[in-house]
Amino acid sequence: MENLENHLEEHERQRQVNEVALKGLQHAQTRRVARGYAVMAAVVGYGEGATGGGLFGKVSHFAKLFCIGFALLAPSLLVWQVLL
């Protein structure tokens, strides 16, 4: 009879360990999904702010124009400095 009791105690211990492991996996999956939602919310917020008429929208537009101008002017300035 004692052997059966040990078997039942081991079965209960394994069930508890399994339950804890499954809760951990579910928690990790929930956190992964939440991170995805957070990234998308940040992207949408940045997109709406960058195209708006506020200060951040104006600064973002100026930064885009600066990058385009630098990309157009840098090769010609480099040619002038190196070849001429």
C-alpha positions as CSV (number, residue, x, y, z in Angstrom):
1,M,0.0,0.0,0.0
2,E,2.9,2.3,0.7
3,N,4.2,2.0,-2.8
4,L,0.8,3.2,-4.2
5,E,0.9,6.2,-1.9
6,N,4.4,7.2,-3.1
7,H,3.2,6.8,-6.7
8,L,0.2,9.1,-6.0
9,E,2.4,11.7,-4.3
10,E,4.8,11.7,-7.3
11,H,1.9,12.0,-9.7
12,E,0.6,15.1,-7.8
13,R,4.1,16.6,-7.7
14,Q,4.5,16.2,-11.5
15,R,1.0,17.7,-12.1
16,Q,2.0,20.8,-10.0
17,V,5.3,21.1,-11.9
18,N,3.5,20.8,-15.2
19,E,1.0,23.4,-14.2
20,V,3.7,25.9,-13.2
21,A,5.6,25.3,-16.4
22,L,2.5,25.8,-18.6
23,K,1.7,29.1,-16.7
24,G,5.2,30.3,-17.4
25,L,4.9,29.5,-21.1
26,Q,1.6,31.3,-21.2
27,H,3.0,34.3,-19.4
28,A,6.0,34.5,-21.9
29,Q,3.7,34.3,-24.8
30,T,1.5,37.1,-23.4
31,R,4.5,39.3,-22.9
32,R,5.7,38.6,-26.5
33,V,2.3,39.6,-27.8
34,A,2.2,42.7,-25.6
35,R,5.6,43.8,-26.9
36,G,4.3,43.6,-30.5
37,Y,1.4,45.8,-29.6
38,A,3.7,48.3,-27.9
39,V,5.9,48.5,-31.0
40,M,2.9,49.0,-33.3
41,A,1.5,51.7,-31.0
42,A,4.9,53.5,-31.0
43,V,5.1,53.4,-34.8
44,V,1.6,54.7,-35.3
45,G,2.2,57.4,-32.7
46,Y,5.4,58.4,-34.4
47,G,3.8,58.4,-37.8
48,E,0.9,60.6,-36.8
49,G,3.3,63.0,-34.9
50,A,5.8,63.2,-37.8
51,T,3.1,64.1,-40.4
52,G,1.2,66.5,-38.2
53,G,1.5,70.3,-38.1
54,G,3.0,70.5,-34.6
55,L,6.6,71.2,-33.6
56,F,7.6,67.5,-34.0
57,G,6.1,67.4,-37.5
58,K,8.0,70.5,-38.5
59,V,11.3,69.2,-37.1
60,S,10.8,65.9,-38.8
61,H,10.1,67.5,-42.1
62,F,13.2,69.7,-41.8
63,A,15.3,66.6,-40.9
64,K,14.0,64.8,-44.1
65,L,14.9,67.9,-46.2
66,F,18.4,68.1,-44.6
67,C,19.1,64.4,-45.3
68,I,17.9,64.7,-49.0
69,G,20.0,67.9,-49.5
70,F,23.1,66.3,-47.9
71,A,22.7,63.2,-50.1
72,L,22.6,65.4,-53.2
73,L,25.4,67.8,-52.2
74,A,27.9,65.4,-50.6
75,P,29.0,63.6,-53.8
76,S,29.6,66.9,-55.7
77,L,31.5,68.4,-52.7
78,L,33.6,65.2,-52.5
79,V,34.5,65.4,-56.2
80,W,35.5,69.1,-55.8
81,Q,37.7,68.3,-52.9
82,V,39.4,65.2,-54.3
83,L,39.6,65.8,-58.0
84,L,39.9,69.5,-58.3
